[in-house]
């Protein structure tokens, strides 16, 4: 199972040390770029779920392409 945690900068080292002491836990720090991409994808999925549920209006594909 994988988890993504957001931790205050001043507490991160202590948490990583604690997790590394557990033999059944592997830690891997994300680069700022990968963290941003992950957050953007999560946001896009959340928006798509709202569109599919009818709680948010989707944009027309032609309109989107014209904006680009």
C-alpha positions as CSV (number, residue, x, y, z in Angstrom):
1,X,0.0,0.0,0.0
2,X,1.3,3.5,-0.8
3,X,0.6,6.8,1.0
4,X,1.4,10.4,0.1
5,X,2.0,12.5,3.2
6,X,2.3,16.3,3.5
7,X,4.5,17.3,6.4
8,X,5.7,20.6,7.7
9,X,9.3,21.2,6.6
10,X,10.6,21.4,10.2
11,X,9.1,18.0,11.1
12,X,9.9,16.1,8.0
13,X,13.4,14.9,9.1
14,X,12.0,13.4,12.3
15,X,9.2,11.6,10.5
16,X,11.5,10.2,7.8
17,X,13.9,9.0,10.5
18,X,11.0,7.3,12.3
19,X,9.7,5.6,9.2
20,X,13.1,4.5,8.1
21,X,13.5,2.7,11.5
22,X,10.5,0.5,10.6
23,X,11.7,-2.6,8.6
24,X,8.5,-2.9,6.7
25,X,8.4,0.7,5.4
26,X,10.2,2.1,2.4
27,X,10.4,5.9,2.0
28,X,10.9,7.8,-1.2
29,X,10.9,11.6,-1.3
30,X,9.2,13.2,-4.3
31,X,10.9,16.0,-6.2
32,X,9.0,19.3,-6.1
33,X,8.2,18.8,-9.8
34,X,6.8,15.3,-9.3
35,X,4.8,16.5,-6.2
36,X,3.2,19.2,-8.4
37,X,2.4,16.8,-11.2
38,X,0.8,14.4,-8.7
39,X,-1.3,17.2,-7.1
40,X,-2.4,18.5,-10.6
41,X,-3.5,15.0,-11.7
42,X,-5.4,14.5,-8.4
43,X,-7.1,17.8,-9.0
44,X,-8.0,16.9,-12.6
45,X,-9.5,13.5,-11.4
46,X,-11.5,15.3,-8.7
47,X,-12.9,17.7,-11.3
48,X,-13.7,14.9,-13.7
49,X,-15.7,13.1,-10.9
50,X,-17.7,16.3,-10.3
51,X,-18.4,16.6,-14.1
52,X,-19.5,12.9,-14.2
53,X,-21.8,13.5,-11.2
54,X,-23.3,16.5,-12.9
55,X,-22.1,18.9,-10.2
56,X,-19.7,20.8,-12.5
57,X,-20.1,21.8,-16.1
58,X,-17.5,20.6,-18.6
59,X,-16.0,22.8,-21.3
60,X,-16.5,21.9,-24.9
61,X,-13.3,20.4,-26.5
62,X,-13.3,22.9,-29.3
63,X,-13.4,25.8,-26.8
64,X,-10.5,24.2,-24.9
65,X,-8.4,23.8,-28.0
66,X,-9.1,27.5,-29.0
67,X,-7.8,28.6,-25.5
68,X,-4.6,26.7,-26.1
